[in-house]
Amino acid sequence: MPRYLRPRLTGVPIFFTVALAERGGTLLVDEVARLRAAVRATKAERPFAIAAWVVLPDHLHCIWELPAGDRDYPTRWRLIKSRFSTGLPKGRIRPSHAARGERGIWQRRYWEHHIRDEADLAAHVRYCEGNPVKHGLVGVPEAWPYSSLHRRVRDPHAPMAGRPEDGA
């Protein structure tokens, strides 16, 4: 099996795509309050700033900024996924997931991209905001309720990073 080496960069925003194990459902929007609570609890323990966030029915995209010198986003994702999953019925569990105590709700891996510059950041924020339109969920980004776009529209001069409950 290939060994994945994460970049050792710190101080740069990171774009993530995180998906449910079974695509095509609506669990994330059905349980958005549970997701928000999981993010809040994790953020209180292991701080990070949110530059953008969009929750779709079966996956999410977000951009985080970790504190200086901190690059431990895998632990944060493990905590968010675990907190979200607690109390939900188990999904179809593969033996390899069961052996690790996983509930089978989330895909084990996620995609991350370290943002290179301001243009890359702006492009990924636009990607987050436009994703509900891309998936045919709404006609315009402003119509999707589970997006940090609403925070930015309310206060265009606010720093990009904010609280997850404001938009996700």
Secondary structure, DSSP 8 states (H G I E B T S, - for coil): ----------SS-EEEEEEBSSTT--HHHHTHHHHHHHHHHHHHHS--EEEEEEE-SSEEEEEEE--TT---HHHHHHHHHHHHHTTS------HHHHHTT--S-B-S--EEEE--SHHHHHHHHHHHHHHHHHTTS-SSGGG-SSBTHHHHHH-TTS-S-B-GGGT-
